[in-house]
Amino acid sequence: MIPYGRQDISDEDIAAVVAVLRSDYLTQGPMVPRFEAAVAAHVGAAHAVAVNSATSALHIACMALGLGPGDVLWTVPTTFVASANCALYCGAAVDFVDIDPVTWTMCPRALAAKLDRAAAEGRLPKVIVPVHLCGQSADMAEIGRLARAYGVKVVEDASHSIGATHEGRPVGDCRHSDICVFSFHPVKIITTAEGGLATTQDARLARAMDLARSHGITRDAAEMTHAPDGPWYYQQIALGYNYRMTELQAALGLSQMARLDQFVARRRDLAARYDRMLGNLPLTRPAPAADVQSAWHLYVVRVDAGRHRAVFEALRADGIGVNLHYIPVHTQPYYRAMGFAPGQFPNAERYYAEAISIPLYAGLTDTDQERVVAALERALA
Ligand SMILES: *Cc1c(COP(=O)(O)O)cnc(C)c1O
């Protein structure tokens, strides 16, 4: 079976992890700050906070922005459930903005209309979470402009998009947002096994996320309510969690960062090959916006809804490990129990009825890619 995605681990990656195992620190040592500095430098952010998953990063981002009971967070239905669940962790409510039918990311026109209504009703969201589906960037210039106009905070879910650029600048520099979140799950662009990271240009938000990932505990006398009792002293000044990334994960991440550009270049090359090879098939190919250079986490094709399931099953039967990203979050039972229902976000639901993620990862060979195309040709014949 050719999987839809998989990690690429080199001998250097393995050596980097083994070196940590032989070192003094398995956690809370020098590797996490080094990994954070490498990501921050690559994406042009002043601050980076590494944690044990992007889900945790989304949670501490919402905490740092003060999201709480009585507040609302808006995201898109076409995402992994974590983009919405982070609001519920904070005791806030969730609502959704439909996707654009062409780019499949948050539709700025739908957002503008919904913000206008919400402002009139006095129910503006506190935070919006656009999702950079498949390795793109959402239309952050327009989303950021709307958010500033309405006084709403923005967290980019860039779990798919480390290495992407928008307007010629790296995703993660937060020029249109408050915080940007990356995932390092093995299917993503680079991996730390499990892991995530939040970038920001705002030192206060970075410090709040730093506290939230480690119990809300400080060892900085300047942050304490009184002078330290002694050299052993720390104070808990907020409620935090243990969301820390280990030294092993950070060492793997740092080693992977050295190959990020290479991974993304190969993914772009494979995506361009798919574009050429699939040109004559009855399917819709991805269409990132002109000012976006996608990192190509996923290559999604859309086929006729009437044949979707049969095509998907034929590909699986043919040894192609296709997948579907994503089931609209508002149709999940947990969200339906809050009152959401099918029919509310038609673009996301139509996308779900047609989308198939075909194999794309840095280690995919040209020959395997040709097998995928041949299987698609058979399935669509
Ligand atoms: C993978 C992913 C997440 C969650 O990432 P983890 O690191 O597995 O917690 C969140 N949002 C999106 C869009 C993702 O693809």
The ligand as an SDF file (V2000), in Angstrom:
LIG
                    3D

 15 15  0  0  0  0  0  0  0  0999 V2000
   -2.6730   17.6320   12.4990 C   0  0  0  0  0  0  0  0  0  0  0  0
   -3.5830   18.7970   12.7160 C   0  0  0  0  0  0  0  0  0  0  0  0
   -3.8820   19.3020   13.9970 C   0  0  0  0  0  0  0  0  0  0  0  0
   -3.4550   18.6330   15.2470 C   0  0  0  0  0  0  0  0  0  0  0  0
   -2.1210   18.3900   15.2710 O   0  0  0  0  0  0  0  0  0  0  0  0
   -1.4880   17.4480   16.4250 P   0  0  0  0  0  0  0  0  0  0  0  0
   -0.0450   17.8290   16.3980 O   0  0  0  0  0  0  0  0  0  0  0  0
   -1.7480   16.0450   15.9780 O   0  0  0  0  0  0  0  0  0  0  0  0
   -2.1660   17.7800   17.7000 O   0  0  0  0  0  0  0  0  0  0  0  0
   -4.6590   20.4410   14.0900 C   0  0  0  0  0  0  0  0  0  0  0  0
   -5.1470   21.0450   13.0090 N   0  0  0  0  0  0  0  0  0  0  0  0
   -4.9160   20.5810   11.7690 C   0  0  0  0  0  0  0  0  0  0  0  0
   -5.4740   21.3090   10.5970 C   0  0  0  0  0  0  0  0  0  0  0  0
   -4.1500   19.4280   11.5890 C   0  0  0  0  0  0  0  0  0  0  0  0
   -3.9490   18.9250   10.3620 O   0  0  0  0  0  0  0  0  0  0  0  0
  1  2  1  0
  2  3  1  0
  2 14  2  0
  3  4  1  0
  3 10  2  0
  4  5  1  0
  5  6  1  0
  6  7  2  0
  6  8  1  0
  6  9  1  0
 10 11  1  0
 11 12  2  0
 12 13  1  0
 12 14  1  0
 14 15  1  0
M  END
$$$$
